[in-house]
Amino acid sequence: MGLRAWRTPLLLLVGVVLVAVLGHFERWEGFQNVSMSKNNRNSTLSFFIDSYNNASNDTYLFRVRKLIRSQMQLTTGVEYLLTVKISRTKCKRNETKTTDCPLQKKKLKKTLICQSLIYTVPWVQYYQLWNSSCLEK
């Protein structure tokens, strides 16, 4: 009789908790426009440009010129949907990578607009590039 007496209130409590939890997740509408913290922005953009340069066949390295748009979605970590403007530098791939490489001018100048989906768990410094596409400006 003791267990049976708790059965209905317990089921009701479980039902209320499920409705509250599911209602909370349903209100999350996917990617949201947000401004990134300086630390997250710098580390995420650094990861992006390193990934781009490693995958590129270009003789020269590229660097981020401008963060155009940043959207965030919380999952098991943080997903960032970034739109960035990148440009070709005068530093070649086999040289030491530095952030202060001057940009190419005239004939070798090249600027791209890239949209990238980056998954990160920032508190453990984990980054993964899920998707990226770039178009010449």
Summary of the structure (lengths in Angstrom):
residues: 137
radius of gyration: 22.7
end to end distance: 74.6
largest distance: 86.7
contacts: 343
relative contact order: 0.17
helix: 36%
strand: 40%
